Amino acid sequence: MTDQVVETQNTETPPEVVEQTLDDLYKESGLDVAPPQIQAASAPQPQYTPPVQPTVPEVNVPDPYDVENHKAFLANLARNQTALHESLQSAQKIIAEKERETLMAKLEEEINQASDFVAKESGIDNPKLATFELSERARTDPKFKAIWEGRNSSPQAKSAYTKALGVISREIGKKYEVRSDPQLVAQKKALAASRQSSSTTTQEEKEDKWDGMSPIQFNTEWERMVRNNN
């Protein structure tokens, strides 16, 4: 009876692990749900407080009947207003440029982090290629683009974004996966040894002959060389 129980326990199949897709993560992020409209609670009306009047500096306005002095006063006032307006525009431009630089630096940092993560997890070890793949995915996949753009909107969206990078890393890894033929690998090793011992062919001629061959071309040329040597 004990043997039967042990045998039954050993034959139980482990639960199947289901990998999440971008569709699942898009829903998990909460970006597909419109934020609820929050009605502001009625608050007691504050007591009226008269505004504080700004202190106006005394300005000696010349007598309008003093034509020359009055014209000079108005011209000076116009120059000051123009200078103030230009200073304000310049300050706004500088602030906007600084904000843009800060935003671009943060965006570039996040892109580099995502590219490094995908390059490592996918096994391609090429951050630039990972950046290209991510940009193409964002261009062609609206849901991944939405996950990327809303990644910082909430902790839930941030978690979904991190998981989405894992999903894309696996897909990129499969796309660039290289399956090696053991026989072809052995032949290439033998060819490398033959190249080192040979002094009759220049390096350029060797590269022109062997580099870039497909597996079928390589096998054909290898068999021809073996027959000639025998």
Backbone torsions as a table, in degrees:
resi	resn	phi	psi	omega
1	MET	NA	-40.4	179.8
2	THR	-66.1	-40.0	178.7
3	ASP	-61.6	-38.7	-179.8
4	GLN	-66.1	-38.6	-180.0
5	VAL	-65.9	-43.4	179.4
6	VAL	-63.5	-42.4	179.8
7	GLU	-62.9	-39.1	179.5
8	THR	-66.2	-39.0	179.5
9	GLN	-67.4	-36.7	-178.1
10	ASN	-72.5	-21.3	-175.7
11	THR	-93.1	1.6	179.1
12	GLU	-70.4	134.6	-178.4
13	THR	-85.9	136.1	179.1
14	PRO	-67.1	152.1	-179.6
15	PRO	-64.4	143.4	-178.6
16	GLU	-74.4	130.9	179.4
17	VAL	-87.7	121.1	-178.2
18	VAL	-102.2	118.9	179.4
19	GLU	-77.4	139.9	179.0
20	GLN	-75.5	146.0	176.5
21	THR	-103.0	172.6	176.9
22	LEU	-63.8	-32.7	175.9
23	ASP	-61.2	-43.6	178.6
24	ASP	-63.1	-43.6	-177.1
25	LEU	-71.0	-31.3	176.9
26	TYR	-63.4	-41.3	177.4
27	LYS	-70.5	-37.6	-179.8
28	GLU	-64.6	-32.5	-177.6
29	SER	-68.1	-22.1	-177.5
30	GLY	80.9	4.9	-178.7
31	LEU	-74.5	-15.0	-179.7
32	ASP	-86.2	-3.8	-178.5
33	VAL	-109.6	128.8	178.8
34	ALA	-67.9	137.0	179.9
35	PRO	-63.9	138.6	-178.9
36	PRO	-66.5	146.7	177.7
37	GLN	-82.5	122.6	-177.0
38	ILE	-98.2	122.4	178.2
39	GLN	-85.3	128.8	-179.2
40	ALA	-69.5	133.3	179.0
41	ALA	-71.0	142.4	-179.6
42	SER	-67.7	126.4	-178.6
43	ALA	-111.9	150.8	178.7
44	PRO	-62.6	140.7	-179.4
45	GLN	-70.1	127.9	179.5
46	PRO	-69.9	154.3	177.8
47	GLN	-68.4	145.1	-177.3
48	TYR	-69.6	128.8	176.3
49	THR	-120.5	119.7	-178.6
50	PRO	-61.8	138.3	-179.4
51	PRO	-64.6	150.1	178.4
52	VAL	-78.7	124.1	-179.3
53	GLN	-76.8	128.4	179.5
54	PRO	-67.1	150.9	178.8
55	THR	-78.1	120.8	-178.7
56	VAL	-99.2	122.2	179.1
57	PRO	-65.5	149.2	178.9
58	GLU	-71.2	131.7	180.0
59	VAL	-122.1	124.9	178.1
60	ASN	-82.5	97.2	178.8
61	VAL	-85.3	122.4	-179.0
62	PRO	-67.6	158.3	179.4
63	ASP	-62.6	125.9	179.9
64	PRO	-54.1	-26.3	179.5
65	TYR	-76.0	-15.0	173.8
66	ASP	-85.8	83.2	-167.2
67	VAL	-56.3	-49.1	-174.3
68	GLU	-64.6	-48.1	179.5
69	ASN	-65.8	-36.8	179.8
70	HIS	-67.1	-40.5	176.5
71	LYS	-62.8	-42.9	179.4
72	ALA	-63.6	-37.9	178.3
73	PHE	-63.3	-46.0	-179.4
74	LEU	-65.4	-39.3	178.9
75	ALA	-64.6	-41.4	178.8
76	ASN	-66.3	-38.8	177.3
77	LEU	-63.4	-42.1	179.0
78	ALA	-63.8	-40.6	178.7
79	ARG	-63.7	-41.8	-179.9
80	ASN	-65.2	-40.6	178.6
81	GLN	-65.6	-39.4	177.6
82	THR	-64.2	-44.8	178.8
83	ALA	-62.9	-39.8	178.5
84	LEU	-64.8	-42.1	179.6
85	HIS	-64.0	-42.0	179.2
86	GLU	-65.7	-40.1	178.2
87	SER	-63.9	-40.1	179.2
88	LEU	-65.2	-44.3	178.0
89	GLN	-62.2	-42.0	179.6
90	SER	-63.1	-42.2	179.3
91	ALA	-64.6	-42.4	178.6
92	GLN	-63.3	-39.0	179.2
93	LYS	-65.4	-42.5	179.5
94	ILE	-64.2	-42.9	179.9
95	ILE	-63.9	-44.1	179.6
96	ALA	-63.1	-39.3	180.0
97	GLU	-66.8	-41.4	178.3
98	LYS	-64.2	-41.8	178.1
99	GLU	-64.1	-39.8	178.9
100	ARG	-65.4	-42.2	179.2
101	GLU	-63.7	-41.2	178.8
102	THR	-64.1	-42.6	179.8
103	LEU	-65.0	-43.3	-179.6
104	MET	-66.4	-37.9	178.5
105	ALA	-64.6	-41.0	178.4
106	LYS	-66.9	-40.7	179.3
107	LEU	-64.4	-43.0	179.2
108	GLU	-63.7	-38.7	178.6
109	GLU	-63.6	-42.6	-179.9
110	GLU	-67.2	-38.0	177.5
111	ILE	-64.4	-43.6	179.4
112	ASN	-63.5	-40.7	178.1
113	GLN	-63.1	-43.6	179.3
114	ALA	-64.7	-41.1	-179.0
115	SER	-66.4	-42.3	178.2
116	ASP	-62.9	-41.0	179.8
117	PHE	-63.3	-48.4	-178.2
118	VAL	-66.1	-40.3	179.5
119	ALA	-61.6	-39.2	-179.7
120	LYS	-73.7	-47.4	-175.9
121	GLU	-69.6	-32.6	-178.5
122	SER	-80.9	-21.1	-179.2
123	GLY	88.0	4.6	-178.8
124	ILE	-82.9	-19.6	175.8
125	ASP	52.4	40.6	179.7
126	ASN	-143.9	93.2	-177.1
127	PRO	-58.8	-34.5	179.8
128	LYS	-65.9	-41.4	176.6
129	LEU	-65.5	-38.1	177.6
130	ALA	-64.1	-38.9	177.3
131	THR	-61.9	-42.5	178.6
132	PHE	-62.9	-44.8	-179.0
133	GLU	-64.3	-39.4	179.1
134	LEU	-66.7	-41.5	179.5
135	SER	-65.9	-39.1	176.9
136	GLU	-65.4	-38.2	-179.8
137	ARG	-67.0	-41.3	178.3
138	ALA	-66.1	-30.5	-179.7
139	ARG	-74.8	-32.9	-173.6
140	THR	-103.8	-14.5	-176.1
141	ASP	-118.8	102.9	-176.9
142	PRO	-60.6	-33.5	-177.1
143	LYS	-72.1	-40.1	175.8
144	PHE	-66.7	-36.6	177.2
145	LYS	-61.8	-41.6	178.6
146	ALA	-65.3	-39.6	178.3
147	ILE	-64.4	-41.0	179.5
148	TRP	-65.3	-46.9	-176.6
149	GLU	-69.7	-28.0	-179.1
150	GLY	-102.1	16.2	-173.2
151	ARG	-60.9	-29.6	-176.6
152	ASN	-104.0	11.4	-176.1
153	SER	-77.9	-24.9	-179.5
154	SER	-164.8	158.7	175.2
155	PRO	-58.1	-35.1	178.2
156	GLN	-63.7	-43.8	178.6
157	ALA	-68.1	-36.0	178.5
158	LYS	-64.2	-42.0	178.0
159	SER	-63.9	-43.3	178.8
160	ALA	-64.2	-36.6	178.4
161	TYR	-64.2	-44.0	178.6
162	THR	-62.0	-42.0	178.1
163	LYS	-66.4	-36.3	179.2
164	ALA	-63.3	-37.3	176.3
165	LEU	-62.6	-35.7	176.9
166	GLY	-65.6	-41.6	178.2
167	VAL	-62.3	-45.8	-178.8
168	ILE	-67.6	-35.0	178.0
169	SER	-60.4	-43.0	179.1
170	ARG	-64.7	-40.4	-179.8
171	GLU	-66.7	-40.9	178.3
172	ILE	-66.8	-38.6	178.1
173	GLY	-60.5	-40.6	177.8
174	LYS	-68.6	-34.7	-178.8
175	LYS	-65.0	-39.4	-176.9
176	TYR	-103.2	15.2	-179.7
177	GLU	-67.0	134.6	179.6
178	VAL	-111.3	120.1	177.4
179	ARG	-97.6	118.0	-175.3
180	SER	-91.7	136.2	173.4
181	ASP	-84.5	117.6	-177.2
182	PRO	-55.9	-39.3	-179.8
183	GLN	-65.9	-39.6	179.4
184	LEU	-66.3	-38.4	177.9
185	VAL	-62.8	-43.4	179.7
186	ALA	-64.1	-40.3	179.3
187	GLN	-65.6	-38.3	178.7
188	LYS	-66.6	-35.8	176.6
189	LYS	-65.0	-41.7	178.1
190	ALA	-64.7	-38.6	178.5
191	LEU	-65.0	-39.2	178.4
192	ALA	-62.9	-40.4	177.7
193	ALA	-66.1	-37.5	178.2
194	SER	-66.1	-36.4	178.6
195	ARG	-64.3	-40.6	-178.5
196	GLN	-66.4	-34.1	-177.7
197	SER	-86.1	-12.5	-177.4
198	SER	-91.7	139.0	178.9
199	SER	-126.3	12.0	-176.3
200	THR	-97.0	-12.4	-176.5
201	THR	-120.2	135.8	179.2
202	THR	-72.6	159.8	-179.5
203	GLN	-61.9	-37.7	-178.8
204	GLU	-64.7	-40.9	-179.7
205	GLU	-67.0	-35.7	178.2
206	LYS	-64.1	-45.7	-178.4
207	GLU	-65.4	-38.1	179.0
208	ASP	-64.9	-32.0	-174.2
209	LYS	-82.0	-41.7	-170.4
210	TRP	-106.1	-34.4	-175.0
211	ASP	-67.4	138.9	176.7
212	GLY	85.8	1.7	179.7
213	MET	-72.5	146.3	171.6
214	SER	-77.5	162.2	178.3
215	PRO	-54.3	-39.0	-179.4
216	ILE	-66.7	-45.1	178.6
217	GLN	-63.3	-38.8	-179.4
218	PHE	-63.8	-45.8	-180.0
219	ASN	-62.5	-41.3	-179.6
220	THR	-62.8	-47.4	-179.2
221	GLU	-66.8	-36.9	179.1
222	TRP	-64.2	-47.2	179.6
223	GLU	-62.8	-38.4	177.6
224	ARG	-62.8	-40.6	-179.6
225	MET	-68.6	-37.5	178.6
226	VAL	-65.5	-42.0	179.7
227	ARG	-63.3	-40.2	-179.8
228	ASN	-66.8	-35.4	179.5
229	ASN	-72.0	-28.9	178.2
230	ASN	-80.7	NA	NA
